[in-house]
Amino acid sequence: MRKALFVAYFFPPLGGAGVQRTTKFIKYLPKFGWNSAVLTAKNPTFLYYDESLFKDIPSETKIYRSFHFDPFGGRFKKTLKKTDAEIKPSLTQFLKTLFKNSSRFVYRNFFPLETLQIWSLSAYFKGLEIIKKDKVDLIYSTFSPAANHFIAYFLKKKTGLPWVADFRDVWIDSSVLPLQGPRKVFESFLERLVAKNSDKIVVVSDSIGKNLIEKYNLDHKKVITITNGYDDEDFKVKGEIDPMKFTITYTGSIYRTRSPATFFRALKNLFDEIPSSRKTVEVNFIGDFLDKESLNLVEKLDLRENVNFLDYVPHKEAIKRNLSSDLLFLVVDYKDSKETGAIYTGKIFEYLASRRPILALTKKTSAAFKLLNETKAGVTVDPEDLQEISRVLKVLYQNWEKGSLKINSRDDIIERYSRENLTKDLANIFSNLVE
């Protein structure tokens, strides 16, 4: 078997969609002639931890961890889901806010790319050791953080091994984590370095690939789209649907750029038009909720009895929650966002695999809009069209009441996005580079 070295800071025991993309590739690569070695960090910091993801790692996969220190690791803390009314003004609260805002300013402007972490240096030397010891044939790195590509670039320069750079997120043009000042200048230089020096670039959506091709004048054959997906084995769990509740579930993070504010207003309209629905509708947001305006709106519209905000749960528990729902809710970045339409979001594929109706708030230009219409897996509505969202939500609720809330999705299309099929595409890229 050939062997690939995965450079990935985000790796179990950390959790989240980016971790799952890496672990699922590693899980299925042996079926296509590739084993893996993993270069990651000791004591990494992040919002989410999910040790259950270790179960996806084949027993023959060697995991190497190098020394790591992140002075900004404190930014990865659980976000308390509190409204303005619940946060009491005090000197302590003022100082906390001042420190948080100051740290964010320094981090975005002057702390280049999480790249100059001590981990980058220690990982480089550990990587050279692994390549020699394990007879590595190819290097794979995944953004984010940018440190992964930074390390892989120097490993390639030193060893001459082929290098596949994965862009599972927008980098320089991100609106969720916008870069500024000297840091943006430096990371723009690094993004160019990655684009020009990697042997192949893998992207999670066509839009990201198109942007890189146009920005750096790349050969279109160099950039290949491999989306996120779903793992059939994860769906062996069974959901537990409460027939007395109309359960709506959203899994993943909420940001200001993907605000559910119009959904909350539509929910209020539903309660006003059908008062009895207040007793049966339950909405669960599972993950980090970072849109304070929407959080305050829930309080203002008197929705707290129906809308629950839950912390991150292990991946398989999130899938069970999806399967225990009557309707899955999705909102795609649309507010002040350059990424509108660029990324599917990882959850959409597991939504599809859940075979539950989907209500998606997304612009017609987005990749999610195209996918959901192609698979016939749900309803898409413009996220700023309150009247239409209200109408659709009411229809969905009434269909649930009548027991006719069903979908006839295109399973033949959905199956293209199984993790095994997607990993086969990645293995073909690897094999073509080493032949």
C-alpha positions in Angstrom: 0.0 0.0 0.0 1.0 3.6 -0.6 1.1 6.0 2.3 -0.1 9.6 2.6 0.9 12.0 5.4 -2.1 14.0 6.6 -1.1 17.4 8.1 -4.1 18.3 10.2 -4.3 20.4 13.3 -8.0 19.7 13.7 -8.1 16.0 14.5 -9.6 13.9 17.3 -10.1 14.4 20.2 -11.3 17.6 18.6 -14.7 17.6 16.9 -16.5 19.5 14.2 -17.1 19.2 10.4 -13.5 19.9 9.5 -12.3 17.0 11.6 -14.9 14.7 10.2 -13.8 15.4 6.6 -10.3 14.3 7.5 -11.2 11.3 9.5 -13.6 10.0 6.9 -11.0 10.2 4.2 -8.6 8.3 6.4 -11.2 5.7 7.2 -11.9 4.8 3.6 -8.6 5.3 1.9 -7.3 1.8 2.6 -10.2 0.5 0.4 -8.4 2.2 -2.5 -4.8 1.3 -1.8 -3.7 4.1 0.6 -2.8 4.0 4.3 -2.3 7.2 6.2 0.0 8.7 8.8 -1.3 11.8 10.7 0.7 14.8 11.8 -1.2 16.8 14.4 -0.7 18.8 17.6 -0.3 17.8 21.2 -3.0 19.4 23.5 -4.8 21.3 20.7 -7.4 23.9 21.5 -10.8 24.2 20.0 -14.5 24.7 20.7 -15.5 21.1 20.2 -14.3 17.8 21.5 -15.5 14.5 20.1 -13.5 11.4 21.1 -16.0 9.2 19.3 -14.4 10.2 16.0 -11.4 8.0 16.9 -13.6 5.1 16.0 -13.3 6.1 12.3 -9.5 5.8 12.4 -8.1 2.4 11.0 -6.0 0.6 13.5 -3.0 0.7 11.2 -3.0 4.5 11.0 -0.2 6.0 13.0 -0.9 9.3 14.7 2.0 11.6 15.6 1.6 14.7 17.8 4.2 17.4 18.0 4.7 20.2 20.6 2.1 22.9 20.4 1.4 26.2 22.1 -1.3 28.7 21.1 -1.3 32.0 23.0 -4.7 32.7 21.5 -6.2 29.4 22.5 -8.6 31.1 24.9 -10.6 32.3 21.9 -11.8 28.7 21.7 -14.3 28.8 24.5 -17.9 27.8 24.7 -20.2 30.7 23.7 -22.8 31.3 26.4 -26.2 31.6 24.8 -27.3 34.7 26.7 -29.4 37.6 25.6 -28.5 41.2 26.4 -31.2 41.1 29.2 -29.5 38.2 30.9 -26.0 39.8 30.9 -25.8 42.1 33.9 -23.7 45.3 33.4 -20.6 45.3 35.7 -17.0 46.3 35.8 -16.0 42.6 35.4 -18.3 42.2 32.4 -16.9 45.5 30.9 -13.3 44.3 31.3 -14.1 40.9 29.8 -15.7 42.5 26.8 -12.7 44.9 26.4 -10.2 42.1 26.6 -12.2 40.0 24.1 -12.4 42.8 21.6 -8.8 43.7 22.0 -7.7 40.1 21.6 -9.8 39.7 18.5 -8.2 42.9 17.0 -4.7 41.7 17.7 -5.5 38.2 16.4 -7.0 39.3 13.2 -4.4 42.0 12.5 -1.1 41.0 13.9 -0.9 37.2 14.6 -0.1 35.8 11.2 -2.1 32.8 10.4 -1.9 30.7 13.4 1.1 29.8 11.3 3.7 31.1 13.5 2.5 29.0 16.3 5.3 27.1 17.9 3.5 24.0 16.5 4.5 24.9 12.9 8.2 24.6 13.7 8.0 21.4 15.8 5.6 19.9 13.3 8.0 20.5 10.4 10.8 18.5 12.0 8.3 15.8 13.2 7.0 15.7 9.6 10.5 15.1 8.2 11.0 12.3 10.7 7.6 10.7 9.7 8.3 10.9 6.0 11.6 9.0 6.4 10.4 6.5 9.0 7.1 5.6 7.4 8.2 5.9 3.8 5.6 8.4 2.9 4.6 8.8 -0.8 2.5 12.0 -0.7 1.7 14.9 1.6 -1.9 16.1 2.2 -2.8 19.3 4.1 -6.1 20.8 4.9 -7.1 24.4 5.6 -7.9 25.6 8.2 -5.8 26.5 10.1 -3.3 27.9 7.7 -0.5 26.4 9.6 -1.3 23.0 8.0 -0.5 24.4 4.5 2.5 26.3 5.9 4.0 23.1 7.2 3.2 21.1 4.1 4.8 23.7 1.8 8.2 23.4 3.6 7.9 19.6 3.8 7.4 19.5 0.0 10.3 21.8 -0.6 12.6 19.7 1.5 11.5 16.2 0.3 10.1 16.8 -3.2 7.1 14.7 -2.5 3.8 15.5 -4.3 1.5 17.7 -2.2 -2.3 17.9 -2.3 -3.7 21.1 -0.6 -7.3 20.9 0.6 -9.4 24.0 0.9 -12.4 23.0 3.0 -13.1 26.7 3.9 -12.7 30.1 2.2 -9.4 31.5 3.3 -8.5 35.1 2.5 -12.0 36.2 1.6 -13.7 34.8 4.6 -16.5 36.9 6.1 -17.0 34.7 9.1 -13.4 35.2 10.3 -12.2 38.3 8.3 -8.5 39.0 8.3 -7.2 42.5 8.5 -3.9 44.5 8.4 -0.5 42.9 8.3 -2.0 39.4 8.9 -4.1 39.6 5.8 -1.1 40.8 3.7 1.0 37.9 5.0 -1.7 35.2 4.5 -2.5 36.5 1.0 1.1 35.9 0.2 0.9 32.4 1.7 -2.3 31.5 -0.1 -0.6 32.4 -3.4 2.4 30.2 -2.3 0.0 27.3 -1.7 -1.9 27.8 -4.9 1.3 27.9 -7.0 3.4 25.2 -5.3 0.9 22.5 -4.5 0.6 19.7 -7.1 -3.2 19.5 -6.8 -5.8 21.6 -5.0 -8.9 20.0 -3.6 -11.9 22.3 -2.8 -15.2 21.7 -1.1 -17.2 23.6 -3.7 -16.9 24.7 -7.3 -17.1 28.4 -6.3 -14.0 28.2 -4.1 -12.2 26.5 -7.0 -13.3 29.1 -9.5 -12.1 31.8 -7.2 -8.6 30.3 -6.8 -8.3 29.6 -10.6 -9.1 33.2 -11.5 -7.2 34.8 -8.7 -3.9 32.9 -9.3 -4.3 32.1 -13.0 -4.2 28.3 -12.4 -4.8 25.5 -14.8 -8.4 24.4 -14.2 -7.2 20.8 -14.2 -5.1 21.5 -11.1 -8.2 22.3 -9.0 -10.7 19.4 -8.2 -13.9 19.6 -6.2 -14.6 17.0 -3.6 -17.5 18.1 -1.4 -18.2 17.1 2.1 -20.5 14.1 2.5 -22.2 11.6 4.7 -21.1 8.2 6.0 -23.7 5.4 5.6 -22.4 3.7 8.7 -23.3 6.7 10.8 -26.9 6.3 10.0 -27.4 2.9 11.6 -28.7 4.7 14.7 -32.5 5.1 14.9 -34.3 8.3 15.6 -37.1 8.7 18.1 -39.8 10.9 16.7 -42.3 12.3 19.2 -45.7 12.2 17.4 -47.0 15.0 19.6 -44.3 17.4 18.7 -43.4 19.2 15.4 -39.7 19.0 15.9 -37.5 21.3 13.8 -33.7 20.9 14.1 -30.7 22.9 13.1 -27.2 21.4 13.7 -24.0 23.4 13.4 -22.9 27.0 14.1 -24.9 30.2 13.6 -23.1 33.4 12.7 -24.2 36.9 12.0 -23.8 36.2 8.3 -26.2 33.3 8.4 -28.8 34.8 10.6 -32.1 33.0 11.3 -33.9 36.2 12.2 -36.5 35.9 9.5 -37.2 32.3 10.5 -37.9 33.5 14.0 -40.3 36.1 12.7 -42.0 33.5 10.5 -42.3 31.2 13.6 -44.0 34.1 15.5 -46.4 34.6 12.5 -47.2 30.8 12.6 -48.1 31.1 16.3 -50.3 34.2 15.7 -52.2 32.5 12.9 -52.5 29.1 14.5 -52.3 29.7 18.3 -52.5 25.9 19.1 -49.1 25.5 17.3 -47.3 27.0 20.3 -48.1 23.8 22.2 -46.6 21.5 19.5 -43.7 23.2 17.8 -40.2 22.6 19.2 -37.1 24.2 17.6 -33.6 23.0 18.5 -30.4 24.8 17.6 -27.5 22.4 18.3 -24.0 24.0 18.2 -22.5 27.4 18.7 -25.0 30.3 18.3 -23.0 33.5 17.6 -25.7 35.8 16.3 -26.7 37.9 19.3 -29.2 40.0 17.4 -31.2 36.8 16.6 -30.8 35.6 20.2 -32.3 38.8 21.5 -35.1 38.6 18.9 -36.1 35.2 20.3 -36.6 36.9 23.7 -38.4 39.9 22.1 -40.9 37.7 20.2 -41.6 35.5 23.2 -40.3 32.3 21.6 -38.1 31.0 24.5 -40.6 28.3 25.4 -40.4 26.9 21.8 -36.8 27.5 20.8 -33.9 25.7 22.5 -30.2 26.4 22.2 -28.1 23.3 22.9 -24.3 22.9 23.0 -22.3 20.9 20.6 -23.0 17.1 20.8 -20.9 14.2 19.5 -21.3 13.5 15.8 -23.5 10.4 16.1 -25.8 12.1 18.6 -26.2 15.0 16.2 -27.3 12.5 13.5 -29.7 10.8 15.9 -31.2 14.3 16.6 -31.7 14.8 12.8 -33.4 11.4 12.5 -35.6 12.3 15.5 -36.9 15.5 13.7 -39.8 16.2 11.5 -38.1 19.1 9.7 -34.4 20.0 9.3 -33.6 23.7 9.1 -30.8 25.2 7.1 -29.7 28.8 6.6 -26.8 29.7 4.3 -24.5 32.7 4.6 -26.2 35.7 3.0 -25.6 38.8 5.2 -22.6 40.9 4.2 -20.9 37.8 3.0 -18.5 37.2 0.1 -19.1 33.5 0.6 -22.7 33.6 -0.5 -23.1 30.5 -2.6 -19.5 29.4 -2.2 -19.9 26.6 0.4 -22.6 23.9 0.8 -21.9 23.6 4.6 -21.1 20.2 5.8 -24.4 19.5 7.5 -26.4 19.6 4.2 -25.2 16.2 3.1 -26.1 14.6 6.4 -29.4 16.3 6.2 -29.9 14.7 2.8 -28.9 11.3 4.2 -31.4 11.7 7.0 -34.2 11.6 4.4 -36.1 14.3 6.4 -37.8 17.3 4.7 -35.5 20.3 4.7 -36.4 24.0 4.9 -33.5 26.0 3.6 -33.1 29.8 3.7 -30.7 30.5 0.8 -30.2 32.7 -2.2 -30.9 31.2 -5.6 -27.2 31.7 -6.5 -26.0 29.4 -3.8 -24.6 25.9 -4.2 -27.1 24.7 -1.5 -30.0 26.0 -3.6 -28.9 24.0 -6.6 -28.2 20.8 -4.6 -31.5 20.8 -2.8 -33.5 21.4 -6.0 -31.5 18.7 -7.8 -32.2 16.2 -5.1 -35.8 17.3 -4.4 -35.0 17.0 -0.7 -36.8 20.1 0.6 -38.0 23.7 0.1 -35.7 26.6 -0.6 -36.7 30.2 0.2 -34.9 33.5 0.0 -33.7 34.2 3.6 -35.0 37.8 3.5 -38.5 37.0 2.2 -40.4 36.9 5.4 -43.8 36.5 3.7 -42.8 33.5 1.8 -41.0 31.9 4.7 -44.1 32.4 6.8 -46.3 30.8 4.1 -44.0 27.8 3.6 -43.6 27.2 7.4 -47.3 27.2 7.8 -47.8 24.7 4.9 -45.2 22.4 6.4 -46.8 22.6 9.8 -50.3 21.9 8.4 -48.9 18.9 6.4 -47.4 17.6 9.6 -50.7 17.9 11.4 -52.3 15.9 8.6 -49.6 13.3 8.6 -48.5 14.1 5.1 -45.1 15.8 5.7 -43.0 13.6 3.4 -40.4 14.0 0.6 -39.5 11.9 -2.4 -35.8 12.7 -2.7 -33.5 11.6 -5.5 -31.6 8.9 -3.8 -29.5 8.2 -6.9 -28.1 11.7 -6.6 -27.7 11.7 -2.8 -25.6 8.5 -3.0 -22.9 10.3 -5.0 -22.1 12.2 -1.7 -21.3 9.1 0.4 -17.9 9.5 2.1 -16.7 6.2 0.5 -17.4 7.5 -3.0 -15.8 10.8 -2.3 -12.7 9.2 -0.8 -12.4 7.1 -4.0 -12.0 10.4 -5.9 -9.3 11.6 -3.5 -7.5 8.2 -3.8 -7.5 8.6 -7.6 -5.9 12.0 -7.2 -3.2 10.5 -4.9 -2.5 7.6 -7.3 -2.2 9.8 -10.4 0.4 12.0 -8.6 2.7 9.1 -7.6 2.5 7.0 -10.8 
